[in-house]
Amino acid sequence: MFESLAASRSLGEILALASGFVWAVAVILFRISGRRVHPIGLNLFKTSLALVIMAPTLLVLGEPLFPDVPAATTGLLLLSGILGIAVSDTLFFHALNRLGASLTAIVDCFYSPFVIGLSFLFLGERLTVWQLVGAALVVSAVLTISREKSAEKLDGKNLVVGILYGVLAMFFVAFGIVMVKPVLGTVSVFWATLVRLAGGSMALVLIVPFLRNRRAIFAPLAERRNWKALIPAAFFGSYLSLVLWMGGMKYAKVSVAAVLNQLNTIFIVIIAAVFLKERLTGWKIAAVIMALVGAYLASMPF
């Protein structure tokens, strides 16, 4: 869809930056939705909606829904969806409910160091000193937000558990991406995304019978008042931001696009301060700066 604009030198950078902004808007909407909808119900709703939209997108692009792909590749993509969507996003929403949008955005910066570290372990990619420094800065940023307990009116348990959920969410999404990196070059990115969404949706559906309070978990999804935030959150967060992200990765250098994507941290903190009235304190600003510098260093091939 961006082919007609491909001549623009800055197209990739614009798309990458737009992806970060759109994801920031989605996180704010997810935060609003999460006040009434359980993380599992929220995850199943947004994943299912994205799956429904992605299927006709493939048809519009002229790509087959069932290409000739090895079963092992399909299975790996399904597993990636289970870890990176069903598990990771559910943990992310738990963190969002406990920490709020701006603090969760800081924890989100763990993504880059995890990708770098896992790529080193499983793909044989080398780590530089500056990448290690970047990872240390991200960890320091997360430790810094412990100063926000009184400002955000968080008790110690919610702060610790929220950070743990957020870190685990970033680990699983990073692991889910690294594990399929060797096969991504053999399949369409759109089709791979469709399979990952299918894997995430199936995993969430399969656990529904085992949930004790499933009626309470899914009842809010039937309330129309919740749709005002749910539907746009799902569209922006699980579909549009993904399309923009892929465009950025295609038309810009991966390292540049990754850094611009990470600017979602600043967008989230600012939007949360304006619309959710989350306090913009000195400790929070310091943590954002450390997290962004750390993410930049961790993603740079020095």
Helices and strands as residue ranges (DSSP letters): G 3-5, H 11-34, H 39-60, H 71-81, I 82-87, H 88-99, H 101-107, G 108-110, H 111-122, H 129-144, G 145-148, H 156-178, H 181-184, H 189-207, G 208-210, H 214-218, G 219-222, H 224-235, I 236-240, H 241-251, H 254-262, H 264-275, H 282-299
